[in-house]
Amino acid sequence: MDVAPFGILVWSRERRLLYANERFRRSWDLPVSLGMDFEAFVATMAHASECVLPVEPDAWERQQIAAFATERSEDYLFATGSVLNLTQAPTASGGMTMSFSDVTAIKSNERALQLAKETAEATDEAKSRFLRAANHDLRQPLASLKILVYNCLREEDAEHRSDMLHAMGIATSIMEDLLGALLQIGQLDAGRVEPRITSFQLSQLFERLDVQFRHQAREKGLRLVFVPPRGTIATDRALLERILSNFVANAVRFTEVGGIVVGCRREANGLRIEVVDTGRGVREEDRERVFDEFFRAEDQRAQKSGLGLGLNIVKRLADLLELPIRLRSHVGRGSIFSVTVPLGNIWHSEANEIEISETVAGEFVGTPVILVEDDDILRHTMTQLLQRWGMEVHPAADEADAIRLIESGVSPRLIVADYNLKARMGVDVVERLRAAIGAKVPAMIVTADAEPRVIEIIRNAGLPVLVKPVSPPRLRVLMHNLLFEPSLVNVGEPAAVQPRRSLT
């Protein structure tokens, strides 16, 4: 029995210890000696405080003594975290054998399997509830639509038919919203939405939301105010817009009097974007549940208002982007939904931004630049723009004018040239001006011709290019990089708007 993989004790009919194998002595730090009484062994076990007993020590001691030579098996948790299985069985002579096995790993696996089973069951139940709710919410507008179609076919009154068609449009839009939300949740569950983190100005996003919800708010007699934000943030633009659009949609839907204000507050670790409304508010007991799938408060269910998916999508997207969201609310006074986003670097902003803070313009003050543009109106407006940024602008209609400027003593730090000049191509003009200056002065090309062949010619010349109409923020970013951070210049890439990931 010394080769057995578990500890063994053998007791005589007189309850004396006859044998303890080597495995028991090595594995269990319990005071045993041959010839000791079973009662003494049990008392030592009961009061050793090394294992968790199911009952009081004295009661457990009495139970063990009474159960001598009976067949039984029990598990005990020790203070070390290990689990010991104690199994006893009677012998033919009236004594008893006891075996001690470490089943910690087995019990841990059992607990893990049980937890996985419970989690799977909870997930399955949640999906069943989800599908039942989706089925219910889809059937309602579908049933209304069927009746409306039937009645509309037989309705002769033009006004009544118009009302029915309007109701059919509403039912269709409800189904469209629900199917879109289900698709988004399905994509999130499948892990098909991958964030694209960029730096951008929040003002453009606010303008889009204003356009999206302005008319809805006006129809309800609500004030909708977007406080112009300042600063650059870094996150996925499309997914953040989806979060904020859900916040604003809810605010408009559940506000009857007053209005909604959307603004920002600076925090140590980022920018907190808040959507503040004067609506009905959220009860304290519902504030955690409002982010669950298909959750609707009692008053929402009574009015059949909303689908109960918007805030769940918000929660999923915020988790995906690792952005904290908060809800503060007072029943009858309104709510504040907010999301905190990290700050970004203004010079890493995407070049199609419509606004970049004017505070950065001071770095160009006094910078001499030669502008070669043969269109009189465009040359004038470009000159005004660059002068507003504090630059010392020397405009030229062609290469000859530009050469004369250099011969008169102008020493530019930057050259901006149109591509399709009347006499020569812009890349040739840049090369000629650099030769006249005697240095490889930073330069860029602007062009209205975005043909791949043209862009390739400019790229081969080693020059960055902007496609007309030139965006001032894009122009300013490129000038900054050329003058101060040339390693950031992506030579030859045209100023095309990059596609943004969408959920749908």
N, C-alpha and C positions, 0 to 999 in steps of 0.2 A: 504493500500500500504506500510505500515511500515514493514510488514513481507516479502516483496519482497526481493529476494536475490541480487538485483542490485539497484543502485541509480536511483531515479526518480525526475524529475522536471516537473511542469505543468505551462504553460504560458497561460495568457488570450488573448482574441482577440486583446486587446489593448497592447499586448506585455509586460504585467506585470507578475511578478512571483507570482503565486497563492499558490504553494505548493512545498516543498522539503522534501522528506522522510528521516527517521532517517539513513538509510543505506548510502544515499548520504553524509550526514553530517559527518558520521563516516569515510567513505572511501576516500573521496576526499577533500583535503585541498584547497578548492576554496571559495573565499569570496562571499557568496550569502546571501540575506535577502529578506524576503517577500516584494513585492511591487516594487522591483528594475526593471529597464528597461532591456529588452533583449539586446539592443545595448550596455549597460554598461557591462552586463555579457560577451558578445562576445569580447568586447575590453579588458576586464581583461584576458580572456583566450588567446587572440592573443599575448599579450605583457608580459605574465607571464614567458616566457622562460622555462617553465616546460615540454613542449612537442614539438616534431618535427613536424612542419607544412609542408604541401606539397608545399606551395607557400609562398611568402613574407607575414608577419603578416598583413599589411594593406590590401593586396589583399584578404587574407583569411577572414578578418573581413567583407569586403564588400560582399563576397560570402555568408557567413553565414547569414548576415542580409537579403540579397535578397532571401534566401532559407527558410525564416521563414514559418512555417506551411506546408512545403512540406515533402514528405516521402523520407527519405534517411538514409544511414548507412555508417559509415567510421571508420577505425581503426587509432589510434594515438599512437606513441611511446613516452613514457615519459622519462625524464632524469634518473629516477630511474631504467630504464630497463623494466618496466612493459608496457603492451600494453592495451590500453583502447578502447573499442568499443562504439561509440556514435551513437545511433539510435533515429531518431525523426519521429513523425507521427502527422498529423493534428487531432484536436478534432472536434466534431459536432458543437461546438459553434464558430468555427473559430480560436481557439487557437492552442496550440501544446503541446505534451508531449515529453520529452526527457528521454532516459534511458542510464545509464552508467554502462558497464560491464567490469570486469577485465578478459581479454581473453589471458593473458600471457602464461599460461600453454598450452592452445589450440594452439596458434601460434607456441610455441616451438615444440610441437608434430608435427605440420604440417611441420615445417622446417626440423625436423629430418626425417620425412617420405619422404619429397622431396629429401633430401640429400641421403637417402638410395636408393630411386628410381633411382636417377641419377648415384649413384655408381654402382647399379646393372646393369643399362643400359650400363655404361662404361665397366664393367667387361664382360658383354655379348658380346659387340662389340669387345672387345679385344680378347675374346676367338674365336669369329667368324673370325677375322683377322688371328688369330693364326692357326686355322684349314684350312682356305683358303690357307695360305702360306705353311703350312705343306703338304696339298694336292698337291699344285703346285710343291713343291720341291721333293716330292716323285714320281710324275708322270713323271718328266723329265728323271731321270735315268731309270725308269721302261720302258718308251717308247724306250729309247736307247737300253735297254737290249733286248726287244722284237725284234727289227730290227736286232740287232747283232746276236741273236740266229737263226733267220730266214736265214740270210746271211751265217752264219757259217755252217749250215747244208748243204748248196749248194756250199760252197767254196772248191775247189780241191787243190788250192795252199797252201802248208804247211805253208809258211811264212805269207801269208795273214791270214790264220786261226789262227796262233799264235798271230798276232796283234789283231785280233778280240777277242780272248780269254782274252788277256790282258785288252782290253777296257771293256769287260764284268766284269772282276774282279774289275776294277775301279768303274763301275756303281754300282756293288753290295756293295762295301765298302762305297760308298756315302749313299746308302740306309740304310746300317747298322749303320753308324754314326748318321744319322737323326733319325732312330727309337730308338737308344740308348739315344740320347739327349731328345727325346720326352718322353721316359719312365722316365728319371731322373726328368724332369720338372713335369711330372704327379705325381711322388712320392713326390716331394717337395710341390706341390699344395695340395696333400692329407694329408700332415703332417706326412708321414710315415718314414721320415728320422730323426732319433734322434741322436744328436751328442754324441760321446763317448770321453770325455775329458781325455787325459793322458799326462804325461810328456815324452818327447823323444828328442833324438839328431837329429838335422836337416840333418846331414851329410848322413845318410842312405837314406833319401828321395831324396836328391840331386843325389845320385848315381843311384837311380831308374830312375829318370828323364833323367839323362845323357844316360843311356842305351836305354831308350825309344825313344829319339829324335836324338841321335848321327848320325845315318845313314841318316835320312832325311836331316839334316843340311849338311852332307858331300856331298850328292847327288846334292845339290844346290851350292856347293862350299862355304859354310858359316862356319865361326868359331863359335863353341858353347862352351862356357867356363863356368864352374861352380866353383865359388870361394869357397874353403872349408870353411864351416861355423863353428863357435865355439859357444857353449852355448846350453842350454836346453830350449825348449819351451813347452807350455801347450795348447793343442787344440786337435781337432779330426784329427788324422794322415791321415786317408783315405780321408776325405773331403778337408783337406788342399792340399793333393796331387792332387785332382781333380782341385782345383783352380789354382795351379801352372802349371799343365799340360796344361790347357786351355791357360794360359798366354804364355807358351813356344810354344805351337802349333801355336798360332796366330803370334808370333814373327817370327817363321820359315816360315810360310805361306806368310807373307807380307814383308819379307826382301829379296831383290835380291842381294845386294852387301854388304859385310862387315861381320857382325856377331851378336851374341847374348851373353850377359854376364848375369849370374844369381848369385846374391850375397846378402849380408845382411848389414844392418846398425843398430847399437844400438841406441835406443831411450829411453827416460826417462821411458816410460810405456811399453816397449817391444822391439821386434826385427822386423825391417821393411825388408821384403824380396822383392827384386826388380828384375824385368826381363827387361833388357835394350837391345834395338835393334837399328839397323841403317836402319830401313825400311822406308816406304813411309810416316809414320806419320798419325795423325788423325786431320782433320780440326777442328777448334775451335767450329764451330756450331754443330759438330757431337759428341763432347766429352761426353755429357750427354746421348745421344741417343744410343751410342754403346753398352750400357748395356740392351737395350730393346730387346724383343723377335723378332727374324727374321730381326733385323736391319742390313742393309748392305749399306755401302757408295756407291756413284755413280760408282766409279771405280771398286768396288767389284761386283756390279750388272752387269756391262758391261762384266766383266771377268768370271761371274758365280763362284766367289771364296767364299768358305765357306758357312755355313748354316745359320749364323746369330743367333746361339743359344749358342755358347760357353761362351760369356761374360755375357749373361743373366743368365746362370747357375752359373757363378762366383758370380754375384751379389746376387742371391738367397742363395747360400751357405754362402757367407760372412755375409749376414743378419742373417742367421740361427746361425752362430757361433759368431755373434756380433763382427766381425773383420772389421776394416775400410780398404777400398780399395781406391787407388788413381791412377789417370792417368795424366801424364805430357807428352806433345808431341809437336813436331815442324814438320810441313809438309815438307817432303823431307829430314829430318834429323834423324827421328826416334822417338821412344816412350819409356816411362818407366811406366810399370804397376807394382803396388806394393800392398802388403797386410801386415798389421802390426799384429803380434801375441804376446800374453803375454809371459813373461819368465816363465820357470818352475823350479822345484827343481831337481837337478841332481840325488839325491838319491831316487826320486820317479819315475825315468825313468823305462820303461818296461825293464825287464831283458834280452830281446833278442837283445838289442842294440849292434851294432858292434863296437862302440867307445864311451868312456867316457873320458872327458878331463884328461890328465895325471897329471894336477896340483893337483888333489885330492889324488894322490898316496902317497904324503909325510906323511900322517897321519899314515901309516903303518911302518914307519922307526923304526927299532930296535925291532919290535914285534916278540917274539919267537913263533914259530909254529912247531908242530910235524906233519909231513906228512907221512902217512902209505899207501904205494902203492907197490904191489908186482910185477908190470910190470916195468922192469928196464928202458926202454926208456921213458915211461910216467912219472915215478918218477923223472927222470933227467930233462925232459922238464918242469914239474910242479915246480921243485926246482928252475930252472932258472927264470921262470915267477915270482914267489914269491920273489926271491932275487932282481929282477929288480925293484920291488915295495918297496925295502928297508927292507924286512922282514928277520929275523934271522931264517933260515930254518934248521930243523933237520930231514932229511929223514930217513925212516925206511922201511925195506922190509916186516916186519911182526910184530906181537904183541911182540915177544921176543925182537926184536931190539928196539922197542919203550920203553919197560920196562927198558932195559939197559940204554937208554938215560936218563930216569927219575932217575934211581938209580945213574947215574953219575953226577946228579945235574941240569939237564935241567928242567926248570919250565915254561912250555908253557902257553901262554895266549889263544891259539887256537889249536884245533885238527882237521885235515882234513884226513879222512880215506876212502879208497875204500870199497865197500860193499862186493864184492866177493873175499875175500882173500883166499889164498890156505888152510890155516888151520882153520880159524874161520871167522865168519861174522863180517863186519865192526861195526855193532851196539854193538856186544859183546866186540870188542876191545876197543871201546870208553868207555864202562862201566868199563872195567878192568883198563884202563889208569886213569880214574877219581878216581877210588878207590886207585890206587897207589899214585896219586898226593895228594889225600885227599881233593879235591874240585871239584865242578861241573863246570869244565872248558868248555867254549863255544866250540861246536863241530859241524861238518857237515859231511854228507856222500855224496860221489860221486859214481855213478853206471852207468854201460852201460845197465843194465836190467831195462827197464821202465814198466815191467809188473805191473798191478794194485796190485797183491798180494805182490810184493816186496815193492812197495811204501807204502802199508798199514802197513807192518812190520816196516818200518823205521818211519812212522808216529806214530805208537803206542809206539815207543821208545822215542818219543819226540824230534826227530832230524830233521833239515831241510835237503833237498836232492837236488843235482844237477845231471842232466842226462848227461852222456857223449855223444858226445864230449862237454866238458865244455867251455862255452863262457867266456873269460876273463872279460868282463864288468859285466856279471852276477855274476861271482865269486867274483869280487871286491865289488859289491853292497852288496852281502850276507855277506861277511866278515865285511864290515863296520857296517852293522846292528847288527851282532852278537857281535862285540866288543864295539860299541858305542851306538847303538839304538836297544837293544834286543826286545823292544816292537813292532818293525816293522817286526820282523821275522814271516813269515807265515809257521809254522812248518809242515814239511811233504809234502809241495806242490812241485811237480816235475817241472823242468824248461821247461815247454812246451810253445810253441809259441801260444799266444792267438789269436783267429780269429778276424779280423778287419771287421767292417761294410763296406759293399759296397753299392753303389747306384744301382747296377744292379742286 
